[in-house]
Amino acid sequence: MALWRIDVGGTPRLAAGPVAGGPQVLLPAELRISTLLAGDGAAFAEAAGRSAGERAPAGARVLAPVDEQEIWAAGVTYERSREARMEESKIPDQYDRVYDAERPEVFFKALGWRARGPNEAIGIRADSTWDVPEPELGLVISAAGRVVGYTIGNDVSSRSIEGENALYLPQAKSFTGSCALGPCLVPVGEAPPLRDLTIAVEIMRGPRKLYADSVSVTRMRRTPEELADWLTRAQEFPQGVVLLTGTALVPPSEITLEAGDVVTIRIDGLGELKNAATRVGRAGKRPA
């Protein structure tokens, strides 16, 4: 069973239902994800497992499964990510060092209201020349810092901007449409064990498959609990937080997203997140 956020007559509502079957039972209107992630998040799994109540309307639009949560991300948690970041960077050894360091790379990605849900457009910057999706396992973390669930995330990134200078990371990572989440939130107890989770991605350009690959979550160097601990050890998240855990699925350097490309990310037991790309912002020139 999973927790879904859907549009009911223009109002976001929470619903429970199986990952494969979609939202089926509406939760009380006063319940929000923020409410369920308060404290240690014990109410989260209980709400997702509800099986009786008002039926969710058929065909309701599925929204990104966040409300007041911030979305953060960890980087260089897979060996392939380390290699890719070193390839793109003019100062490559910094990524080699952070991969082996005790302290992980953790950065702010987006506010919850900026996240794109299933079938909504993801962005690629008009002033970037090398843009990729980053398929990632997302951790749903309670206000007490406990990992209570999982979701699928797409940490859309500009490799050309980040590679130019590591200090440009916020511009490479945070822009309109740079973060997609969904389709639902799955309690840890309802999800397959981490050892059985495989992340798969496919990029389609019209009828042509541009790129496809998959990786086991067991290839991640750090544990979910370790990443959650680093994120929450000096910050408070009263409404809970979502933490993306990094990617090993890095397209080869000759592939860059174009407007109209469709990115589909699947994780066993967590569902499928599909988004089409669109160009955002402007290329522009430096003001005189």
RAVENDA-V93980 format. One record per residue. N is the residue number from 1. PSI is psi in degrees with one decimal (none if undefined). D_CENTER is the distance of its C-alpha to the mean C-alpha in whole Angstrom. Layout:
BEGIN
<<N:PSI:D_CENTER> <N:PSI:D_CENTER>>
END
This chain:
BEGIN
<<1:155.7:20> <2:168.2:16> <3:127.2:16> <4:149.9:15> <5:120.2:15> <6:162.8:18> <7:117.7:20> <8:102.1:24> <9:35.2:26> <10:0.2:24> <11:129.2:23> <12:132.7:20> <13:152.9:21> <14:144.8:19> <15:154.6:20> <16:150.8:20> <17:161.8:20> <18:153.0:20> <19:-44.2:17> <20:-24.4:19> <21:-13.6:21> <22:-177.3:19> <23:132.9:20> <24:-35.9:24> <25:122.0:25> <26:139.2:24> <27:162.4:24> <28:141.3:26> <29:-26.9:26> <30:-12.6:26> <31:135.8:23> <32:163.3:19> <33:-38.3:16> <34:-40.4:18> <35:-43.2:21> <36:-21.5:19> <37:3.3:18> <38:153.1:21> <39:-133.1:23> <40:2.3:22> <41:20.2:20> <42:-29.4:22> <43:-14.8:22> <44:-53.7:19> <45:-36.4:20> <46:-43.0:23> <47:-41.6:22> <48:-25.7:19> <49:4.3:23> <50:135.5:25> <51:-1.9:27> <52:144.6:30> <53:-170.1:30> <54:134.8:30> <55:139.4:28> <56:140.2:25> <57:136.0:26> <58:137.5:26> <59:10.6:24> <60:142.1:22> <61:130.8:19> <62:128.0:16> <63:166.4:14> <64:133.9:10> <65:55.2:10> <66:153.6:11> <67:-81.6:14> <68:5.0:15> <69:144.8:13> <70:155.9:11> <71:122.5:8> <72:170.8:9> <73:150.4:8> <74:146.9:11> <75:162.9:12> <76:43.2:15> <77:-8.1:15> <78:149.5:16> <79:-38.4:19> <80:-34.3:18> <81:-41.3:16> <82:-46.5:19> <83:-43.8:21> <84:-42.3:19> <85:-34.7:19> <86:-36.9:23> <87:-38.1:24> <88:-20.2:22> <89:148.7:23> <90:-10.4:27> <91:73.1:27> <92:-28.8:25> <93:-17.0:27> <94:-33.7:24> <95:-33.1:21> <96:-42.0:24> <97:-41.5:25> <98:-27.6:21> <99:-39.2:20> <100:-8.6:24> <101:160.3:24> <102:-43.2:23> <103:125.7:21> <104:165.3:18> <105:121.8:16> <106:130.4:14> <107:156.2:13> <108:134.8:12> <109:-54.0:9> <110:156.7:10> <111:151.1:12> <112:-39.4:11> <113:-14.6:13> <114:-13.6:12> <115:141.0:9> <116:139.2:10> <117:-172.9:10> <118:136.1:11> <119:9.5:14> <120:159.8:14> <121:134.8:14> <122:155.6:12> <123:150.9:14> <124:129.8:16> <125:138.0:18> <126:-20.9:22> <127:19.8:23> <128:150.3:21> <129:-4.9:22> <130:106.1:20> <131:136.4:16> <132:152.5:14> <133:154.4:10> <134:97.7:8> <135:128.2:7> <136:150.1:6> <137:128.0:7> <138:135.6:5> <139:131.3:9> <140:117.0:10> <141:132.3:13> <142:171.2:16> <143:-27.9:19> <144:1.7:21> <145:15.1:18> <146:135.1:18> <147:111.2:15> <148:-11.6:16> <149:178.0:13> <150:158.7:10> <151:178.5:7> <152:137.0:5> <153:152.0:2> <154:106.6:4> <155:74.4:6> <156:134.0:9> <157:149.6:12> <158:108.6:16> <159:-28.3:17> <160:-39.6:21> <161:-45.4:20> <162:-39.6:19> <163:-26.9:22> <164:-39.4:24> <165:127.2:24> <166:-24.0:21> <167:-10.2:22> <168:7.6:20> <169:-46.3:17> <170:-36.4:16> <171:-30.9:17> <172:-22.5:16> <173:-26.5:12> <174:110.0:13> <175:175.0:14> <176:122.3:15> <177:17.1:12> <178:-5.5:10> <179:126.3:6> <180:143.8:6> <181:151.4:5> <182:-172.3:8> <183:-13.2:10> <184:176.6:11> <185:128.2:11> <186:120.0:13> <187:148.0:16> <188:-41.9:16> <189:-16.2:20> <190:-11.7:19> <191:157.4:16> <192:157.2:18> <193:151.2:19> <194:-36.1:17> <195:-17.5:19> <196:1.8:19> <197:128.0:15> <198:131.1:15> <199:129.6:12> <200:145.3:13> <201:149.4:13> <202:132.0:16> <203:122.0:16> <204:133.7:19> <205:95.5:22> <206:-132.5:24> <207:-3.3:26> <208:131.5:25> <209:112.9:22> <210:-34.9:21> <211:142.9:19> <212:141.2:18> <213:169.8:17> <214:160.7:16> <215:147.6:16> <216:139.8:16> <217:-20.6:14> <218:-14.3:18> <219:-10.2:18> <220:131.6:16> <221:-34.3:18> <222:153.5:17> <223:156.7:17> <224:-42.6:14> <225:-37.4:17> <226:-46.2:18> <227:-42.0:15> <228:-38.6:15> <229:-44.9:18> <230:-39.0:18> <231:-39.7:16> <232:-2.5:18> <233:-22.5:21> <234:17.6:22> <235:149.8:20> <236:140.1:20> <237:81.8:18> <238:-26.1:20> <239:10.9:17> <240:178.0:15> <241:153.9:12> <242:132.2:8> <243:117.1:8> <244:140.8:5> <245:14.1:8> <246:166.6:9> <247:152.0:10> <248:-0.2:14> <249:89.1:14> <250:113.7:15> <251:152.4:17> <252:160.0:21> <253:-21.7:22> <254:-5.1:24> <255:127.4:21> <256:143.1:19> <257:142.9:18> <258:158.2:20> <259:132.9:20> <260:-18.6:20> <261:144.5:18> <262:124.1:16> <263:125.4:13> <264:125.8:12> <265:132.2:10> <266:139.9:12> <267:129.2:12> <268:126.4:15> <269:-5.5:15> <270:-11.5:12> <271:-154.8:13> <272:135.8:12> <273:117.5:10> <274:132.2:12> <275:142.1:12> <276:147.7:15> <277:146.9:15> <278:152.1:18> <279:138.4:19> <280:154.8:19> <281:-160.6:22> <282:150.6:25> <283:-55.2:26> <284:174.8:29> <285:158.0:32> <286:130.2:32> <287:144.5:35> <288:none:38>>
END
